Amino acid sequence: MLLAEDNQTNQIVARAMLLRLGHHVDIVGTGQEAVDELRYVTYDVVLMDVHMPVMDGLQATRVIRAELTRERQPRILAMTASSLDADRRDSAEAGMDGYLLKPVRLELLAAALDAAAAVARPKIEVLTPLTNELAEWTVGE
């Protein structure tokens, strides 16, 4: 998982929460650093602060959506203190998949990550060879 967050205190808190939830996290401090990192490393989920220096989270998301192949696209969750409907709309229009309000609560973060994982690993149906019964498999398991 990649965390794009410019505030050091927020980085520390988010890292502690993600570790508590059992996730490994890499951290960058700007949207540009997030774009650069995603050019070389594949992440399932990016927690993207909306307001950052150099390149904000909205612009970074637009670049990621434009540059990465479909197979390498992460789920991107906006993180912001703004609860305005316009900000939610702007995040969705930029290509973000979800929206978390700061300060992020552990249970809401866990729910958002569970939802992102469910979408990132779609279930496929296959016929089992011996019984011809449908079995449900999760891609990547």
TORPA-427603 format. One record per residue: residue in three letters; residue number from 1; x, y, z of N, C-alpha, C in turn. Coordinates in pm, 1 decimal, decimal comma, m for minus. Layout:
BEGIN
[ALA NUM [X Y Z] [X Y Z] [X Y Z]]
...
This chain:
BEGIN
[MET 1 [84,9 m116,3 0,0] [0,0 0,0 0,0] [89,7 122,9 0,0]]
[LEU 2 [44,2 225,8 m70,7] [118,0 351,3 m76,1] [36,5 460,5 m8,1]]
[LEU 3 [102,2 534,4 79,9] [40,9 650,4 144,5] [107,4 774,7 88,5]]
[ALA 4 [29,7 862,3 28,4] [79,1 991,4 m20,4] [23,0 1098,0 72,2]]
[GLU 5 [109,9 1149,4 158,2] [68,2 1243,9 263,5] [186,4 1334,0 296,4]]
[ASP 6 [164,8 1466,3 295,9] [275,1 1558,8 320,6] [297,1 1589,7 468,0]]
[ASN 7 [199,9 1569,2 552,4] [210,7 1603,5 693,8] [273,4 1487,5 771,3]]
[GLN 8 [386,1 1514,7 836,9] [459,9 1409,0 905,0] [379,5 1344,1 1017,8]]
[THR 9 [304,2 1422,8 1091,6] [221,7 1367,0 1198,5] [116,9 1273,0 1140,0]]
[ASN 10 [51,7 1314,9 1031,9] [m47,0 1228,7 967,1] [17,4 1101,5 913,2]]
[GLN 11 [141,9 1111,3 865,2] [213,8 993,0 817,9] [232,5 892,7 930,9]]
[ILE 12 [274,3 942,7 1046,1] [299,9 855,8 1161,5] [171,3 787,0 1206,8]]
[VAL 13 [63,4 864,7 1216,8] [m64,9 809,3 1261,3] [m117,2 707,2 1160,2]]
[ALA 14 [m113,5 741,9 1032,1] [m162,8 650,8 928,5] [m81,3 522,3 925,3]]
[ARG 15 [51,4 534,9 934,4] [136,5 415,0 934,5] [100,6 324,4 1051,9]]
[ALA 16 [82,2 380,2 1170,2] [47,0 300,2 1288,1] [m86,6 229,0 1267,9]]
[MET 17 [m183,3 298,8 1212,6] [m314,2 238,1 1188,2] [m303,8 126,6 1084,6]]
[LEU 18 [m230,2 151,3 976,6] [m216,7 50,0 871,6] [m141,4 m73,0 922,5]]
[LEU 19 [m37,8 m51,5 1001,1] [34,3 m164,5 1059,4] [m56,0 m243,8 1152,8]]
[ARG 20 [m136,9 m173,2 1229,0] [m231,9 m240,0 1319,7] [m331,3 m325,9 1242,0]]
[LEU 21 [m364,7 m281,6 1120,8] [m456,6 m357,1 1035,3] [m385,3 m465,6 955,3]]
[GLY 22 [m253,8 m475,7 973,6] [m179,3 m582,1 907,6] [m127,1 m549,1 769,0]]
[HIS 23 [m118,6 m421,9 734,8] [m72,2 m380,3 602,5] [70,6 m328,6 607,3]]
[HIS 24 [143,7 m354,1 500,7] [273,1 m290,2 479,5] [244,3 m158,3 408,9]]
[VAL 25 [317,7 m53,5 443,5] [291,8 75,9 380,6] [422,8 143,6 344,2]]
[ASP 26 [426,9 197,5 222,6] [533,9 286,6 179,7] [476,6 427,6 181,6]]
[ILE 27 [559,0 526,9 211,9] [510,5 664,0 227,4] [587,0 758,0 137,1]]
[VAL 28 [512,4 846,5 70,4] [568,7 956,9 m7,1] [502,3 1085,5 40,0]]
[GLY 29 [568,6 1200,8 13,4] [520,9 1327,1 68,2] [453,0 1421,0 m29,1]]
[THR 30 [450,2 1385,8 m158,7] [383,6 1472,1 m257,5] [313,3 1385,9 m360,7]]
[GLY 31 [222,5 1447,7 m434,1] [157,1 1377,6 m543,4] [255,6 1336,9 m651,3]]
[GLN 32 [354,7 1422,0 m677,2] [455,4 1388,2 m777,8] [534,6 1264,8 m737,1]]
[GLU 33 [569,4 1255,4 m608,9] [639,9 1137,0 m560,8] [553,3 1012,0 m574,0]]
[ALA 34 [422,9 1024,8 m552,8] [331,5 911,3 m570,2] [330,9 865,7 m715,8]]
[VAL 35 [321,6 960,3 m808,4] [323,9 926,8 m951,0] [455,3 857,0 m985,6]]
[ASP 36 [565,9 912,9 m939,7] [697,3 854,5 m968,7] [707,6 713,0 m913,3]]
[GLU 37 [661,9 692,1 m791,7] [667,6 560,4 m727,6] [583,9 458,7 m804,9]]
[LEU 38 [465,8 499,3 m848,4] [375,8 407,7 m918,9] [425,7 373,7 m1059,3]]
[ARG 39 [515,4 450,8 m1112,4] [574,3 417,1 m1242,6] [661,8 292,5 m1232,1]]
[TYR 40 [713,2 263,6 m1111,5] [807,6 153,2 m1093,6] [758,5 42,5 m1001,3]]
[VAL 41 [664,3 73,9 m914,5] [615,6 m24,2 m817,3] [464,1 m33,7 m830,7]]
[THR 42 [412,4 m155,1 m827,6] [268,1 m176,4 m836,2] [210,5 m186,0 m695,1]]
[TYR 43 [107,9 m107,0 m669,9] [37,0 m109,5 m541,7] [m109,2 m139,7 m568,6]]
[ASP 44 [m173,0 m213,8 m477,5] [m316,7 m239,5 m488,6] [m397,7 m116,0 m450,1]]
[VAL 45 [m349,4 m45,2 m347,4] [m423,4 69,1 m292,5] [m327,9 185,3 m268,2]]
[VAL 46 [m377,3 306,0 m299,4] [m305,9 429,5 m266,8] [m399,1 513,7 m180,6]]
[LEU 47 [m351,9 552,8 m63,4] [m422,7 650,1 19,4] [m363,7 784,8 m18,2]]
[MET 48 [m443,1 870,7 m79,6] [m393,9 993,9 m141,2] [m451,3 1116,7 m72,5]]
[ASP 49 [m363,0 1190,0 m4,0] [m403,1 1318,7 50,2] [m442,1 1407,8 m67,7]]
[VAL 50 [m545,3 1483,7 m52,8] [m591,2 1569,3 m162,9] [m505,2 1694,6 m174,2]]
[HIS 51 [m468,2 1754,0 m61,1] [m392,5 1880,3 m62,6] [m247,4 1855,5 m24,1]]
[MET 52 [m158,8 1857,8 m125,2] [m15,1 1837,6 m103,5] [62,3 1936,5 m189,4]]
[PRO 53 [185,6 1964,0 m150,2] [268,9 2053,3 m232,2] [317,6 1982,3 m358,9]]
[VAL 54 [374,1 2057,8 m448,9] [431,0 2013,7 m576,5] [321,5 1969,3 m672,3]]
[MET 55 [249,7 1863,1 m638,5] [135,6 1816,3 m717,5] [32,0 1765,5 m618,4]]
[ASP 56 [m89,5 1820,0 m625,3] [m190,9 1776,3 m529,0] [m243,4 1637,2 m565,7]]
[GLY 57 [m321,6 1579,9 m476,0] [m372,8 1445,1 m495,2] [m465,2 1429,9 m614,0]]
[LEU 58 [m541,6 1533,5 m645,2] [m630,8 1525,4 m760,7] [m551,9 1516,8 m890,9]]
[GLN 59 [m452,6 1604,3 m905,8] [m370,3 1601,6 m1026,3] [m290,0 1472,1 m1034,8]]
[ALA 60 [m236,3 1427,2 m923,4] [m161,6 1302,1 m922,5] [m249,9 1185,4 m967,3]]
[THR 61 [m373,4 1183,0 m920,7] [m466,7 1076,8 m960,0] [m494,4 1082,4 m1109,8]]
[ARG 62 [m514,0 1202,2 m1162,2] [m536,8 1215,4 m1307,6] [m418,6 1159,9 m1387,0]]
[VAL 63 [m296,8 1190,5 m1342,8] [m177,0 1141,7 m1412,0] [m169,1 989,1 m1402,1]]
[ILE 64 [m194,2 935,6 m1284,3] [m190,4 790,1 m1264,6] [m292,3 722,6 m1355,4]]
[ARG 65 [m412,2 775,3 m1358,6] [m516,8 715,2 m1442,1] [m480,9 722,9 m1591,4]]
[ALA 66 [m414,5 829,8 m1630,4] [m378,2 847,1 m1771,2] [m256,9 763,2 m1811,4]]
[GLU 67 [m162,2 744,2 m1720,6] [m34,7 682,7 m1757,1] [m27,0 532,2 m1734,9]]
[LEU 68 [m87,8 481,5 m1630,5] [m72,1 340,1 m1599,4] [m166,4 253,7 m1680,7]]
[THR 69 [m119,0 134,7 m1715,6] [m204,3 41,1 m1786,9] [m317,0 m5,1 m1696,0]]
[ARG 70 [m420,1 m57,0 m1755,5] [m537,3 m102,1 m1679,7] [m498,1 m204,8 m1572,5]]
[GLU 71 [m406,0 m294,0 m1606,4] [m364,7 m398,3 m1513,5] [m289,1 m343,4 m1392,8]]
[ARG 72 [m228,6 m228,0 m1404,9] [m147,7 m170,5 m1296,4] [m221,0 m61,2 m1218,0]]
[GLN 73 [m345,7 m34,9 m1252,2] [m420,4 70,7 m1184,1] [m452,0 31,8 m1040,0]]
[PRO 74 [m412,1 114,2 m943,4] [m447,7 87,6 m803,4] [m585,2 144,5 m770,5]]
[ARG 75 [m640,2 101,1 m660,5] [m756,3 167,9 m603,3] [m700,0 291,2 m533,4]]
[ILE 76 [m757,4 407,7 m556,8] [m708,5 531,6 m495,7] [m817,1 588,0 m405,7]]
[LEU 77 [m782,5 603,4 m278,7] [m876,2 656,7 m180,5] [m830,6 795,4 m138,6]]
[ALA 78 [m917,3 892,9 m156,4] [m887,7 1030,4 m116,6] [m889,5 1040,6 34,8]]
[MET 79 [m798,8 1122,2 87,7] [m798,8 1154,5 230,4] [m793,1 1306,6 241,8]]
[THR 80 [m893,1 1363,0 308,3] [m898,6 1508,1 320,8] [m981,9 1548,1 441,8]]
[ALA 81 [m958,4 1667,7 490,1] [m1037,1 1721,0 600,9] [m1164,7 1788,6 551,0]]
[SER 82 [m1176,2 1805,5 421,0] [m1291,6 1875,5 364,3] [m1407,4 1779,2 340,2]]
[SER 83 [m1523,5 1815,8 392,3] [m1641,3 1730,8 375,4] [m1742,7 1790,0 276,9]]
[LEU 84 [m1700,4 1886,7 198,3] [m1791,0 1948,5 102,1] [m1825,7 1852,4 m11,0]]
[ASP 85 [m1950,6 1857,2 m55,2] [m1993,3 1772,2 m166,6] [m1910,2 1799,0 m291,8]]
[ALA 86 [m1872,0 1924,1 m312,8] [m1791,1 1958,9 m430,5] [m1655,5 1888,7 m426,2]]
[ASP 87 [m1597,9 1874,4 m307,4] [m1469,8 1805,1 m294,8] [m1484,4 1656,3 m323,5]]
[ARG 88 [m1593,0 1598,2 m278,1] [m1619,7 1457,2 m308,9] [m1635,8 1439,6 m459,8]]
[ARG 89 [m1709,1 1528,7 m522,0] [m1730,2 1523,0 m666,7] [m1598,4 1540,1 m740,7]]
[ASP 90 [m1516,6 1636,6 m697,5] [m1386,5 1659,2 m761,6] [m1297,9 1535,8 m750,2]]
[SER 91 [m1300,7 1469,5 m636,4] [m1221,5 1348,3 m616,1] [m1267,2 1237,3 m711,2]]
[ALA 92 [m1396,8 1219,0 m719,9] [m1450,3 1115,8 m809,9] [m1418,0 1148,5 m955,4]]
[GLU 93 [m1432,8 1274,2 m993,5] [m1403,9 1313,9 m1131,1] [m1255,7 1297,8 m1165,4]]
[ALA 94 [m1169,2 1312,1 m1067,4] [m1025,6 1293,2 m1090,5] [m991,1 1145,5 m1107,3]]
[GLY 95 [m1081,8 1056,9 m1063,8] [m1059,2 913,6 m1078,2] [m1036,6 839,6 m948,0]]
[MET 96 [m1062,6 906,6 m835,4] [m1047,4 840,5 m706,1] [m1165,4 746,9 m682,1]]
[ASP 97 [m1137,4 637,0 m612,3] [m1236,7 532,3 m592,7] [m1312,6 543,4 m461,1]]
[GLY 98 [m1263,7 625,6 m370,3] [m1327,5 639,0 m240,4] [m1279,8 765,3 m172,0]]
[TYR 99 [m1336,8 793,2 m55,5] [m1316,9 921,4 10,8] [m1317,3 899,0 160,7]]
[LEU 100 [m1207,4 934,4 226,7] [m1197,9 924,1 372,1] [m1177,7 1062,2 431,7]]
[LEU 101 [m1256,5 1095,2 532,9] [m1242,4 1223,9 600,5] [m1136,9 1214,9 710,1]]
[LYS 102 [m1053,8 1318,5 719,0] [m956,5 1330,2 827,5] [m1021,4 1400,7 944,6]]
[PRO 103 [m992,3 1367,6 1065,2] [m901,7 1259,4 1101,1] [m966,6 1124,0 1072,0]]
[VAL 104 [m888,8 1036,0 1011,5] [m938,4 904,4 971,6] [m952,0 816,7 1095,3]]
[ARG 105 [m1067,3 754,0 1108,0] [m1090,7 661,1 1218,9] [m1055,3 520,1 1174,2]]
[LEU 106 [m998,7 442,6 1262,4] [m950,0 309,1 1231,2] [m1057,2 221,4 1167,0]]
[GLU 107 [m1176,9 222,3 1222,7] [m1281,9 134,4 1169,4] [m1325,5 176,8 1029,1]]
[LEU 108 [m1324,8 307,0 1000,9] [m1359,6 353,4 865,6] [m1248,4 322,0 766,7]]
[LEU 109 [m1124,3 332,5 810,1] [m1011,6 296,0 725,5] [m1017,9 147,3 692,8]]
[ALA 110 [m1042,3 65,4 792,6] [m1051,7 m79,3 771,0] [m1163,2 m112,7 672,9]]
[ALA 111 [m1278,3 m49,2 688,3] [m1391,0 m74,6 597,9] [m1358,1 m31,1 454,9]]
[ALA 112 [m1292,4 83,9 439,5] [m1255,9 133,0 306,2] [m1155,0 39,5 240,1]]
[LEU 113 [m1059,7 m10,0 317,0] [m959,7 m101,9 261,6] [m1021,4 m236,3 226,6]]
[ASP 114 [m1115,2 m283,4 307,8] [m1186,2 m407,5 276,0] [m1265,7 m392,7 146,6]]
[ALA 115 [m1332,4 m278,6 130,8] [m1409,3 m254,0 8,4] [m1317,1 m245,9 m112,3]]
[ALA 116 [m1202,7 m180,1 m96,0] [m1107,1 m169,3 m207,1] [m1052,6 m306,4 m243,6]]
[ALA 117 [m1024,9 m390,2 m145,5] [m973,1 m524,2 m173,1] [m1077,4 m609,5 m244,4]]
[ALA 118 [m1204,0 m592,8 m207,4] [m1309,8 m670,3 m272,0] [m1320,6 m635,4 m419,4]]
[VAL 119 [m1301,6 m509,8 m452,4] [m1308,0 m467,8 m592,3] [m1179,8 m506,2 m664,3]]
[ALA 120 [m1067,1 m496,3 m596,2] [m938,8 m525,6 m659,3] [m923,2 m673,3 m691,4]]
[ARG 121 [m991,1 m759,8 m617,7] [m982,6 m903,1 m641,7] [m1121,0 m956,7 m676,9]]
[PRO 122 [m1162,1 m940,3 m801,6] [m1296,6 m985,3 m839,4] [m1309,0 m1136,4 m831,5]]
[LYS 123 [m1426,2 m1180,8 m796,0] [m1451,0 m1324,0 m792,2] [m1483,7 m1371,1 m933,2]]
[ILE 124 [m1431,6 m1490,2 m966,0] [m1461,9 m1548,7 m1095,8] [m1523,6 m1685,4 m1071,9]]
[GLU 125 [m1605,5 m1728,9 m1162,7] [m1667,9 m1859,3 m1150,7] [m1599,0 m1954,6 m1246,2]]
[VAL 126 [m1572,6 m2075,5 m1199,1] [m1512,1 m2178,8 m1282,0] [m1584,8 m2309,2 m1257,5]]
[LEU 127 [m1583,1 m2397,2 m1355,9] [m1638,6 m2530,8 m1337,7] [m1529,0 m2620,2 m1283,5]]
[THR 128 [m1558,0 m2692,2 m1175,5] [m1458,8 m2786,9 m1125,4] [m1460,5 m2907,9 m1216,7]]
[PRO 129 [m1345,9 m2962,6 m1251,4] [m1339,2 m3066,2 m1353,6] [m1409,7 m3196,7 m1318,0]]
[LEU 130 [m1413,9 m3233,9 m1190,3] [m1470,7 m3363,0 m1155,4] [m1620,5 m3360,8 m1133,6]]
[THR 131 [m1675,1 m3249,9 m1091,0] [m1815,9 m3248,8 m1053,2] [m1901,9 m3159,6 m1141,2]]
[ASN 132 [m1839,2 m3074,1 m1221,2] [m1911,6 m2976,1 m1302,3] [m1995,9 m2880,5 m1219,5]]
[GLU 133 [m1963,7 m2871,7 m1089,9] [m2032,9 m2775,9 m1005,0] [m1959,0 m2642,9 m1010,7]]
[LEU 134 [m2032,8 m2534,7 m995,1] [m1968,7 m2404,0 m991,9] [m1895,2 m2385,9 m860,4]]
[ALA 135 [m1775,5 m2335,1 m869,5] [m1696,9 m2304,1 m750,0] [m1655,9 m2158,0 m759,8]]
[GLU 136 [m1650,1 m2091,3 m644,9] [m1610,5 m1951,1 m642,4] [m1463,9 m1941,4 m603,6]]
[TRP 137 [m1386,9 m1869,3 m684,9] [m1245,1 m1850,9 m659,0] [m1218,1 m1703,7 m654,0]]
[THR 138 [m1128,2 m1662,8 m569,0] [m1086,6 m1523,4 m565,0] [m953,4 m1513,7 m636,9]]
[VAL 139 [m947,5 m1424,7 m733,3] [m825,5 m1406,3 m809,2] [m713,0 m1369,1 m714,5]]
[GLY 140 [m597,5 m1432,2 m730,4] [m481,0 m1398,6 m649,6] [m468,2 m1480,6 m522,4]]
[GLU 141 [m560,6 m1567,7 m494,4] [m548,9 m1650,5 m373,5] [m510,3 m1790,7 m411,8]]
